[in-house]
Each structure stands twice: as C-alpha cells, then as structure tokens.
C-alpha cells in the first residue's frame, strides 16, 4: 500500500495560546548544561525516529571531536508533558490523490498538534531557564516539527537560543525564488537563512509561506534545509514530457516528493547541518570550543574501483592492500566507503558493487578478500563504462566531497563497448557536483593516456603504490554552490558565490564550460554576463594553503524565453450545510493543485471540482497550482463559511 506522504510532513498551524507554568526548580535538569538541543519530529512519527536519532548522533559526533569542555544534552518534544502541553505530532492529510469528496474532519486536529508542540517547547525552555539561567538552546524540527520550532520563535526569547534549524519546512519562505525568472536562478539576493535549498525556484512550501520567515531579534539564528525535489518545502520536480492529460503525472510527483522528503537522514543533510550548528555553538562558547576544530568536516564519500581482469593477477595482492589502507583511513576519519570491481564488457564483465556506502571496515575487508582475478583478453578494459555506472548508482550525499579511486594496470577503451566516452563521464561527474577521479597505476606509460580525463575531473594520477595520501580525500578543502542549476536569458548578470572551508589560498573559475580555469579571484564570488543562449557547467577550483584542491560545479542554462508558470483561475465554492462544492480552472501549463484547508494539506488533484465535507468552522481553502515541470505556482485562497456549525452551549448564570 502506497504510503501517504504526509505521514511524514506537516499538518497545520493555527493561532495558539501557550500555557506556561514555570517551576522554581526544573523538572528536567539535575545539573546545568551549556547547551540543550531540542528536536521536533514530523507528522505521524513516534519518538526516536531516524530523523531525531541522526540529528543527535551527528551533533554529538561533531562536538565530541572537538575535545571541548562543553556540557550539552538532548530533548525530543513529546517525551514529557510540560506545563500541561505534550506534542503529539499527529498524522496529517497528505499529498495523496483526492477523490470526488474530501472530509475536512481531522484537518482541525493538525493545528492543535502544532499548538501543543509550541506550548511544550516554550514551557520546556522556561523551566530549564528557571534553574539554569545560563543554558542556551538549539532548536531543530523536521517537517511538521519545523513548523513547531518556527512558530515558537514568537514565544521564546531569542537571547536564549543559539540557532534554529528546519528540515523540509512546509511553511518555507524564500522570496528570491518567485517570478518567471527568479533572482535566485541568477544567484542574486539569496536569503541569509538559505543554508541548503539547491532548487532556485523554491519560494514557498506546500502549505504556503511564513512571511516574514525571520522575526525581529532572530537574525543570524535561523537556517533552513530543503532538499531538491522535496515538494513539501516547495522544491520543484522535473516532470518533463507530462501534461494534464497524463494520468500518471501527479502519481509520479507524489512518489518523487515522498522519496525526497523522507531521505533527509540518508543524503547527508544532518551531517551538513551539524557542521553549521557546531560553528554557531563554537561562536557562542569560544572558550569551550576551538572553532577551526569544530568545523572540521567528515562529509566525504569515496568509492574504490578495482580492476579484476586476469592481467591484474601479479599485482592484485598489493593493490588490495592499498585499497584496505585507503578504506581504513577514510572510515577512521568519519568518511564513507564503497567498493566496486570492473572488467571488460566484451566478456560480459559488468561492474559489480561489493560494498555500499554505510559499510564498516570488516564488511569492506571481507568483500575485498572475495575478489579474484579472471577474464579479460585484449589489453584495454571497460573503465569509462564502469565509472559511469558507479556515478549513476551511488547515493552521493549532498554537500559531500565525492571521489572515485581507480586501481588498474590497463588502458581504457575509448569509446567503450557501450559507447561511453570520457566526455560523457566528465559531464556526469559535473552534474553530481562533481566526482573527482583519482587513478593508481604503477605503469606511467599506461597512465599517460588518462592524463586529460583525470585532469578534467580535477583528480590526480599516482604511479607508485602507497603514494596516495588520504589527505586528498579527508583534509582537502570543500566548496559548494548554493544551487544545482542557474537559469537566465541572454544579457542577464549572474552572481556565482560558493561556500568554502577555511584556509583557501586560491580561487579559480571555469565560467565558459570548457574545462579550463581561466579566471582567478580573491574571494569565492564572481559575476558573469552571457550574451547568447548557451548551457554548460561552471566550475570553481579552490586550493588550500597546504596545496590540496577541491572543485564545485553547477549547471548554467541561458535561454531566450522561459515557460509560463502554473496558475489557478476562477476559484469559487457553494456552501450547503457543512459541505462546500469547490470549482475552478487550471491555467496554462498546469497539471493540478495542492489542496489545503487552513494550513493542513488534504492532498493533490488534477480535477477542476470536488466536494469538501464535515466543515466544523469557518476555514480558508487554498489551492496551490503545479506546473508540468513539477513547480508550485502562486496559491489562491477562498474563505468557506458553513451554514451549520455546532456552537457549544453556554450555561446560564446559576446553572451547573
């Protein structure tokens, strides 16, 4: 049975009253922490779900690595009743396909859930502060939980809070993502709280926008993470080729959004956020944490690709030992490792994945021990096809430094037997942001033919076993663009600004997509005007003071015109008792709409009419159009006033 996406996402947020009963002595603090990390889960989730566990683990790993004297603890909302409030994280309606009739029934419970979460959070902060006035707080929330922590910025003293982190917020607001060609798509006017939102058209969540997103007093204390393709927080989804006549369009959108929204733990988002949060905590406690240690990142993804053909027989043991060393050092430093072998497609020797990311060293070693050499025949092997397979099959983490280390004794087929060329591999490398390829081969005659390809991926060749230092993977600098794609029309000015690690001595740019770094700047920022329609990948190469390098890439598309955005027209409703018959028109380039009651999503529909039943009170119905490109358009709302609303009886004076 297909899961309802809003099992995991936000429900509603309505006006609330916080019940506070601060105690003279905190119920929850036996000793005072420097920092309390508070997490709010998503809709329908139980306590200690993967999002909370991953958040807690990554924060602890980041802070423990600092060897600091910081005292800290964690609390998950809903664990206790605090001041009479306990966050239930109720199940939500969902981005399911709506039928002809939809009940408003449980929609009103969602606002109460968020209200309870805000009350518990506010009371918890007050109770801890009563006994521990110097304790600071970090707030974090996933999906509905993001709505809770952001609503709480209305009720909590910002001076008590170091940082607020939201993940997949259904009420996200990024004004730079609005318009036919948004400012964000040209790298301009990016919101300072936009930490990770790689889709430049992300502007408002599926439940609308929280405007302003940052209240007075909270500047510099808010950061949001919204994954690409997560429709819940407003990211677009590519549905190219689909139309309103395609009955599978919304089904595909729901499945894609579900996969994106529920994979924040798998894609390195919490690893990335822990680094940001550690920086904020270090600034708040400079005598307890050394900042440059706190910000050291272990967000590294590395694949070892081993040639298994017969010609490797004399060298396989020494190559295996090299692979073990690289894996051991990478894992010990907190990186992830995967293992593939490859051969020659002529002899049906397809690339084989033996170990996936997430494996430990014992699993890696056991898999490596099982590798034997065989096959082949002619000298060149299917190296480029193997690389493309690895790049396409791996779940690379967002923001991670990505590497493939190839160990071989043979040249490569060019083009490969399945027509894969070095150029195709380089293009795919850049699309992934990018994957740097390193080659270990003790035959310099053979490696000469790899020089141009390895250079194009900003990798490096090593002709001596043991000469590859894992510093190239673990301590080299990092660089990331805030967007995966930039859009514009001829004559537009683009601003490309990257986030980089400390200790950078050189910034080099390839702005004309030819693989040559022709421009050098003193900061990780550069402007560029493209006079004609074109497309390609820009690159930034950063060089650290120790000589190690890293690259970042992003796609740039300059088009003569942009598609029309989605729209809803002529929204109306006729009321009969506690039901409303809703009708409207889908505008050009529109395949359907997200339907929300108050601030609770009921589902998606590609119809132009439906009936809403069980209206219990005056409510606001909102339709957010979806374009054929899977992007959200401007919401349209209407107020529904049911004819028959149950009114609680008020006892007369003297009655009991």
C-alpha positions in Angstrom: 0.0 0.0 0.0 1.4 3.4 -1.0 2.4 5.5 1.9 0.7 8.8 2.4 3.4 11.4 2.1 2.0 13.5 4.9 2.5 10.6 7.3 5.9 12.4 7.5 5.1 16.0 6.9 3.4 19.0 8.3 -0.1 19.3 9.2 -1.5 22.7 10.2 -0.6 25.7 12.2 -3.3 27.9 13.7 -3.3 30.7 16.2 -2.3 29.4 19.6 -2.2 30.2 23.3 0.8 28.9 25.2 0.1 27.5 28.7 3.1 28.3 30.8 3.8 27.1 34.4 7.5 27.7 35.1 8.8 26.0 38.1 11.2 27.3 40.6 13.3 24.2 40.0 13.4 22.5 36.6 11.8 19.0 36.4 14.3 18.1 33.7 17.6 19.4 34.9 19.7 17.8 37.6 22.7 19.7 36.5 23.0 22.6 34.1 24.1 22.1 30.5 25.8 24.8 28.5 23.5 23.8 25.5 20.2 21.9 25.2 19.4 20.6 21.8 15.6 20.3 21.2 14.2 18.4 18.3 10.6 18.2 17.0 9.6 15.2 14.8 7.4 15.1 11.7 3.7 14.2 11.3 2.7 10.7 12.4 6.2 9.9 13.7 6.8 8.2 17.0 9.6 9.2 19.4 13.2 8.4 18.5 12.5 8.1 14.8 15.6 8.1 12.4 15.5 11.9 12.0 15.9 12.5 15.7 18.5 9.8 16.1 20.5 11.0 13.1 20.3 14.6 14.4 21.5 13.6 17.8 24.3 11.4 16.5 25.7 13.9 14.1 25.7 16.8 16.6 27.4 14.6 19.3 30.0 13.4 16.7 30.8 16.9 15.7 31.1 18.3 19.2 32.9 15.3 20.7 35.5 15.5 18.0 36.4 19.0 19.4 37.6 17.6 22.7 35.9 20.6 24.3 34.7 21.1 27.8 31.1 21.9 26.6 28.3 20.3 28.6 25.2 19.5 26.5 22.1 17.4 26.3 19.2 16.5 24.1 15.4 16.6 24.4 12.8 15.4 21.9 9.4 17.2 22.1 6.6 14.8 23.1 8.8 12.9 25.6 7.0 14.6 28.6 4.0 16.7 29.4 5.5 20.2 30.2 3.2 22.7 31.8 0.2 20.7 30.6 1.4 20.5 27.0 2.7 17.5 25.1 3.5 17.5 21.3 1.6 14.6 19.7 2.9 15.1 16.1 -0.5 13.9 14.8 -0.8 12.2 11.4 -1.6 14.6 8.5 -3.8 14.5 5.5 -1.3 14.2 2.7 -0.1 14.7 -0.9 -2.4 11.8 -1.9 -4.7 11.9 -4.9 -8.0 13.4 -3.9 -11.3 11.8 -4.8 -14.6 13.5 -5.6 -15.3 14.2 -1.9 -12.9 15.1 0.8 -13.6 15.2 4.6 -12.3 18.2 6.5 -12.6 16.0 9.6 -9.1 15.6 11.1 -7.7 18.8 9.5 -8.6 20.8 12.6 -6.5 18.4 14.8 -3.3 19.4 13.0 -3.3 22.9 14.2 -3.9 21.7 17.7 -0.8 19.4 17.3 1.4 22.3 16.3 -0.1 24.4 19.1 0.7 21.7 21.7 4.3 21.4 20.3 4.8 25.2 20.6 3.5 25.2 24.1 5.6 22.2 25.3 8.7 23.8 23.7 8.1 27.2 25.2 7.4 25.7 28.6 10.4 23.5 28.5 12.8 26.4 27.7 11.2 28.4 30.6 11.5 25.5 33.1 15.2 24.8 32.2 16.0 28.5 32.3 14.4 28.9 35.7 17.1 26.6 37.2 19.8 27.1 34.7 19.7 30.7 33.5 23.0 30.4 31.6 21.8 27.4 29.5 21.4 28.1 25.8 19.2 26.3 23.3 19.4 24.9 19.8 16.0 24.2 18.2 15.5 21.8 15.3 12.5 20.5 13.6 11.6 18.1 10.7 8.5 18.7 8.6 5.6 19.4 11.0 8.3 19.8 13.6 9.8 22.6 11.5 6.5 24.4 11.8 6.6 23.9 15.6 10.1 25.4 16.2 9.4 28.3 13.8 6.1 29.1 15.4 7.9 29.1 18.8 10.1 32.0 17.7 7.0 34.1 18.5 7.0 32.9 22.1 10.7 32.3 23.1 13.3 34.9 24.0 15.8 34.9 21.1 18.6 35.7 23.5 18.1 32.2 24.9 18.6 30.5 21.5 21.8 29.9 19.6 20.3 28.6 16.4 17.1 27.2 14.9 17.4 24.6 12.1 14.5 23.5 9.9 14.3 20.5 7.6 11.6 20.1 4.9 9.6 23.0 6.3 6.1 23.1 4.7 5.9 26.9 5.5 9.3 27.8 4.0 9.7 31.3 2.5 12.4 32.3 0.1 11.2 35.4 -1.8 14.2 35.2 -4.2 12.6 32.1 -5.7 9.5 34.0 -7.0 8.9 35.1 -10.6 9.2 33.7 -14.1 13.0 34.1 -13.9 13.6 34.4 -10.1 16.6 36.3 -8.7 17.8 33.1 -7.1 18.2 31.5 -10.5 20.9 34.1 -11.3 22.5 33.7 -7.8 21.1 37.1 -6.6 19.5 38.2 -3.4 19.7 34.8 -1.7 18.2 34.9 1.8 20.9 34.7 4.5 19.0 31.8 6.2 19.0 29.8 3.0 21.6 27.2 4.0 20.6 24.3 1.7 17.9 24.8 -1.0 19.5 23.8 -4.3 16.5 24.5 -6.5 16.5 28.1 -7.4 12.7 28.2 -7.9 12.0 27.2 -4.3 10.0 30.0 -2.8 7.1 28.8 -0.6 6.3 25.4 0.9 3.3 23.2 0.1 1.4 24.9 2.9 2.2 28.4 1.8 4.8 30.8 3.1 5.8 32.1 6.6 6.3 35.8 5.8 8.5 37.1 7.3 10.4 33.9 7.9 12.8 35.5 10.4 11.3 37.7 13.1 13.0 40.7 14.7 15.7 39.6 17.1 16.3 36.3 15.3 18.6 37.5 12.5 21.6 35.1 12.1 19.9 32.4 14.2 17.8 30.7 11.6 18.8 28.2 8.9 16.7 26.1 6.6 17.4 22.9 4.6 15.1 21.9 1.7 16.1 19.0 -0.5 15.8 19.2 -4.2 12.6 17.5 -5.4 11.0 17.9 -1.9 7.7 19.4 -2.9 6.7 19.6 0.8 9.1 22.6 1.3 8.5 23.9 -2.2 11.3 22.4 -4.4 10.4 21.7 -8.0 10.3 18.2 -9.5 11.1 17.5 -13.1 8.1 16.1 -14.9 9.2 16.9 -18.4 7.0 15.4 -21.1 4.0 15.1 -18.9 0.8 17.0 -19.2 -2.6 17.4 -17.6 -3.8 14.6 -19.9 -1.3 12.2 -18.4 -3.0 10.4 -15.6 0.4 9.4 -14.1 1.7 12.9 -13.7 0.6 13.6 -10.2 1.3 10.0 -9.1 4.8 10.4 -10.3 5.1 13.7 -8.5 3.8 12.2 -5.2 6.3 9.3 -5.4 9.2 11.5 -6.2 8.3 14.0 -3.4 7.9 11.2 -0.9 11.3 9.7 -1.8 13.0 13.1 -1.4 11.1 14.2 1.7 11.8 11.0 3.7 15.5 10.7 2.9 17.0 13.6 4.9 18.9 11.0 7.0 20.3 9.2 4.1 21.5 12.1 2.0 23.9 13.8 4.4 21.6 16.7 5.3 22.1 16.2 9.0 25.8 15.8 8.6 25.9 19.2 6.8 23.6 20.8 9.4 25.7 19.5 12.3 28.7 21.4 10.9 26.7 24.6 10.7 25.3 24.2 14.2 28.8 23.4 15.6 30.0 26.7 14.1 27.2 28.6 15.9 27.8 26.8 19.2 31.5 27.5 19.0 30.9 31.2 18.5 28.6 31.2 21.5 31.2 29.4 23.7 34.6 30.5 22.3 36.4 29.4 25.5 34.9 25.9 25.4 35.3 25.0 21.7 38.0 25.8 19.2 36.2 27.0 16.1 38.5 25.5 13.5 38.3 22.1 15.1 34.5 22.3 15.5 34.1 23.0 11.8 36.2 20.1 10.5 34.0 18.1 8.2 33.9 14.3 7.7 31.3 14.6 4.9 33.4 12.6 2.4 32.1 9.9 0.0 34.7 7.7 -1.6 34.4 4.7 -4.0 37.3 2.3 -4.6 37.1 0.8 -8.2 39.3 -2.2 -8.6 40.2 -3.8 -12.0 39.6 -7.6 -11.6 40.8 -8.8 -15.0 43.4 -11.6 -15.4 46.2 -9.2 -16.2 45.9 -7.9 -12.6 47.0 -11.3 -11.1 50.6 -10.3 -10.4 49.6 -7.1 -8.7 46.2 -7.9 -7.1 47.5 -8.5 -3.6 49.5 -5.3 -3.4 46.5 -3.4 -4.9 44.2 -5.0 -2.4 46.5 -3.9 0.5 46.4 -0.3 -0.9 42.6 -0.5 -1.0 42.5 -1.7 2.6 44.7 1.2 3.7 42.6 3.8 1.9 39.4 2.3 3.3 40.7 2.1 6.8 41.9 5.7 6.9 38.8 7.0 5.3 36.4 5.2 7.7 38.5 6.1 10.8 38.2 9.8 9.8 34.4 9.5 9.5 34.0 9.2 5.7 32.0 6.7 3.8 33.5 4.0 1.6 32.1 1.8 -1.2 33.8 -1.0 -3.3 33.3 -1.9 -7.0 35.2 -4.2 -9.4 35.1 -4.0 -13.2 36.4 -5.8 -16.3 35.7 -5.8 -20.0 32.2 -5.6 -21.4 33.3 -7.7 -24.4 33.4 -10.7 -22.0 30.2 -9.7 -20.1 32.3 -8.5 -17.1 29.8 -5.8 -15.8 30.8 -3.6 -12.9 29.9 -5.2 -9.6 29.2 -3.3 -6.4 30.5 -5.4 -3.5 30.2 -2.8 -0.7 27.8 0.2 -0.5 28.1 3.4 1.5 27.4 2.7 5.2 29.6 -0.4 5.4 32.2 -0.8 8.2 35.8 -1.9 7.7 35.1 -5.6 8.5 32.5 -5.7 5.8 34.8 -3.9 3.3 37.7 -6.3 4.1 35.5 -9.4 3.8 34.2 -8.3 0.4 37.7 -7.4 -0.8 39.0 -10.8 0.2 36.4 -12.4 -2.1 37.8 -10.7 -5.2 39.7 -12.9 -7.6 41.2 -12.0 -11.0 39.9 -13.6 -14.2 38.7 -12.8 -17.6 39.7 -10.1 -20.0 41.6 -11.0 -23.1 42.6 -7.9 -25.0 44.6 -5.2 -23.2 42.1 -2.3 -22.7 39.3 -2.6 -20.2 35.8 -1.0 -19.8 37.0 1.7 -17.5 34.7 4.6 -18.6 31.6 2.5 -18.6 32.5 1.3 -15.1 32.9 4.9 -13.9 29.6 6.0 -15.3 27.9 3.0 -13.6 29.4 4.0 -10.3 28.4 7.6 -10.6 24.8 6.7 -11.5 24.3 4.0 -8.9 25.7 5.6 -5.8 23.7 7.7 -3.3 26.1 10.6 -3.0 25.4 12.9 -0.1 24.5 16.5 -0.6 27.4 18.7 0.2 29.9 15.8 0.4 33.3 15.8 -1.3 32.9 13.0 -3.8 35.8 10.8 -5.1 36.4 7.6 -7.0 39.8 5.9 -6.6 40.5 3.5 -9.5 43.2 0.8 -9.3 44.3 -0.7 -12.6 47.2 -1.9 -14.7 45.5 -1.4 -18.1 44.5 1.3 -20.5 40.8 2.1 -21.2 38.6 1.5 -24.2 37.6 4.9 -25.8 34.8 4.8 -26.7 33.8 1.9 -24.5 31.9 -1.1 -25.9 28.6 0.6 -24.9 29.6 3.9 -26.5 30.5 5.6 -23.2 33.2 8.2 -23.8 35.4 10.1 -21.4 33.4 13.2 -22.2 30.2 11.6 -21.1 31.8 10.6 -17.8 33.1 14.1 -17.2 29.7 15.6 -17.9 28.1 13.2 -15.4 30.8 14.0 -12.9 30.0 17.7 -13.1 26.2 17.0 -12.8 26.9 15.3 -9.5 28.8 18.3 -8.2 31.4 16.9 -9.1 33.0 13.5 -8.6 36.8 13.8 -8.7 38.5 10.7 -10.1 41.9 9.5 -8.9 44.0 6.8 -10.6 46.5 4.5 -9.1 48.6 2.6 -11.6 52.4 1.8 -11.4 52.9 2.0 -15.1 53.5 5.6 -16.3 53.3 4.6 -19.9 49.7 3.5 -19.4 48.7 6.4 -17.2 49.8 8.9 -19.8 46.6 8.3 -21.8 44.5 9.1 -18.7 46.0 12.5 -18.1 43.5 14.7 -19.9 40.5 12.8 -18.4 41.7 12.8 -14.8 42.5 16.5 -15.1 39.0 17.2 -16.4 37.6 15.7 -13.2 40.1 17.7 -11.1 41.6 14.4 -9.9 45.2 13.2 -9.8 47.3 10.2 -11.0 49.6 8.2 -8.8 52.3 5.9 -10.3 53.5 4.4 -7.0 51.5 2.3 -4.6 51.4 3.9 -1.2 51.9 7.4 -2.6 48.2 8.2 -2.5 47.6 10.1 0.7 44.0 10.1 2.1 44.6 13.8 2.8 43.4 14.2 -0.7 40.0 12.9 0.5 39.8 13.8 4.1 41.6 17.1 4.7 41.4 18.7 1.3 39.2 21.8 1.2 35.5 21.8 0.4 33.5 24.1 -1.9 29.7 24.1 -2.6 27.4 26.2 -4.7 24.1 27.1 -3.1 22.2 25.9 -6.3 22.5 23.0 -8.6 21.1 24.9 -11.6 21.2 28.5 -12.7 18.8 29.9 -15.3 18.5 33.2 -17.2 18.2 34.9 -20.6 20.9 36.4 -22.8 22.3 39.6 -21.2 21.4 38.7 -17.6 24.1 39.1 -15.0 24.8 36.1 -12.8 26.4 36.1 -9.4 28.2 32.8 -8.5 29.1 32.6 -4.8 30.2 29.4 -3.2 30.5 28.3 0.5 34.1 27.2 1.1 36.1 25.8 4.0 38.8 27.9 5.8 42.4 28.2 4.7 41.9 28.8 1.0 44.7 30.5 -0.9 43.4 30.5 -4.5 40.0 30.6 -6.3 40.0 29.5 -9.9 36.9 29.6 -12.2 35.8 27.9 -15.4 32.9 30.2 -16.5 32.7 29.2 -20.2 32.2 25.5 -19.7 35.4 24.4 -21.5 37.1 22.7 -18.5 39.8 25.4 -18.4 40.0 27.5 -15.2 40.6 30.9 -16.9 39.6 33.3 -14.1 41.1 33.8 -10.7 39.6 35.8 -7.8 40.5 36.6 -4.2 37.1 35.5 -2.9 34.7 32.6 -3.7 32.5 35.0 -5.7 32.4 36.1 -9.3 29.9 37.8 -11.7 29.3 36.8 -15.4 27.1 38.0 -18.2 26.3 35.5 -21.0 25.3 37.5 -24.2 23.9 34.5 -26.1 21.8 31.4 -25.4 24.1 28.6 -24.1 24.4 26.0 -21.5 27.1 24.0 -19.6 28.7 23.6 -16.2 30.6 26.3 -14.4 33.4 25.1 -12.0 35.2 26.5 -9.1 38.6 25.1 -8.0 39.8 26.0 -4.5 43.4 25.5 -3.4 44.2 25.3 0.3 47.4 26.6 1.9 48.7 23.1 2.0 48.3 22.6 -1.7 45.3 20.3 -1.7 42.4 21.2 -4.0 38.7 20.6 -4.5 36.1 21.6 -7.0 32.4 22.5 -7.1 30.2 22.6 -10.2 26.7 23.8 -11.2 24.7 23.8 -14.4 24.0 27.1 -16.2 21.2 27.4 -18.8 20.8 30.6 -20.8 17.5 30.5 -22.8 15.7 33.1 -25.0 12.4 32.6 -23.1 11.0 30.9 -20.0 7.9 28.7 -19.7 4.7 30.1 -18.3 4.2 29.4 -14.6 1.2 27.4 -13.3 -2.0 29.1 -12.2 -5.5 28.6 -10.7 -8.4 30.7 -12.2 -11.9 31.4 -11.1 -11.9 29.6 -7.8 -15.4 29.5 -6.2 -17.4 27.5 -3.7 -21.1 27.0 -3.0 -22.0 26.1 0.6 -24.7 23.7 1.7 -24.8 23.0 5.4 -21.3 21.7 6.4 -20.3 20.9 2.8 -18.7 23.0 0.1 -18.8 22.3 -3.6 -15.5 23.7 -5.0 -14.8 24.5 -8.6 -12.0 26.3 -10.5 -10.0 26.2 -13.7 -6.4 25.0 -14.3 -4.4 27.6 -16.1 -1.9 27.0 -19.0 1.0 24.7 -18.2 -0.9 23.5 -15.0 -1.4 19.8 -14.3 -3.1 20.0 -10.9 -3.1 21.6 -7.5 -2.2 21.0 -3.9 -5.4 21.4 -1.8 -5.0 22.8 1.8 -7.6 23.6 4.4 -6.4 26.3 6.8 -2.7 25.2 7.0 -3.3 21.4 6.6 -2.7 19.7 3.3 -5.6 17.5 2.2 -4.0 16.1 -1.0 -3.4 16.7 -4.7 -5.9 16.7 -7.5 -5.9 17.1 -11.3 -9.7 17.6 -11.3 -11.4 21.0 -11.6 -14.0 20.4 -8.9 -14.5 18.4 -5.7 -16.7 18.4 -2.6 -15.4 19.3 0.9 -17.4 17.8 3.7 -17.6 18.0 7.5 -16.7 21.7 7.8 -16.7 22.4 11.5 -15.9 26.1 11.4 -15.1 29.0 9.2 -12.0 27.9 7.2 -9.6 29.1 4.5 -9.3 26.7 1.5 -6.1 27.2 -0.5 -5.2 25.7 -3.9 -1.5 25.8 -5.0 -1.1 25.1 -8.7 1.5 22.7 -10.0 3.2 23.2 -13.4 4.1 20.5 -15.9 7.7 21.0 -14.6 6.5 20.0 -11.1 6.9 23.5 -9.7 4.5 25.2 -7.4 2.7 28.4 -8.6 1.0 31.2 -6.7 -1.6 30.0 -4.2 -5.2 31.1 -4.5 -7.5 31.1 -1.4 -11.2 31.4 -0.6 -13.0 31.6 2.8 -15.6 28.9 3.5 -18.4 29.7 5.9 -20.5 26.6 6.6 -24.3 27.2 7.1 -24.5 24.8 10.0 -21.8 25.0 12.7 -22.2 23.3 16.1 -22.0 26.0 18.8 -21.2 24.8 22.3 -24.0 25.8 24.8 -23.0 28.3 27.5 -24.6 27.5 30.8 -26.9 30.3 32.2 -26.0 32.0 35.4 -26.6 29.8 38.3 -26.6 26.6 36.2 -24.1 23.8 36.8 
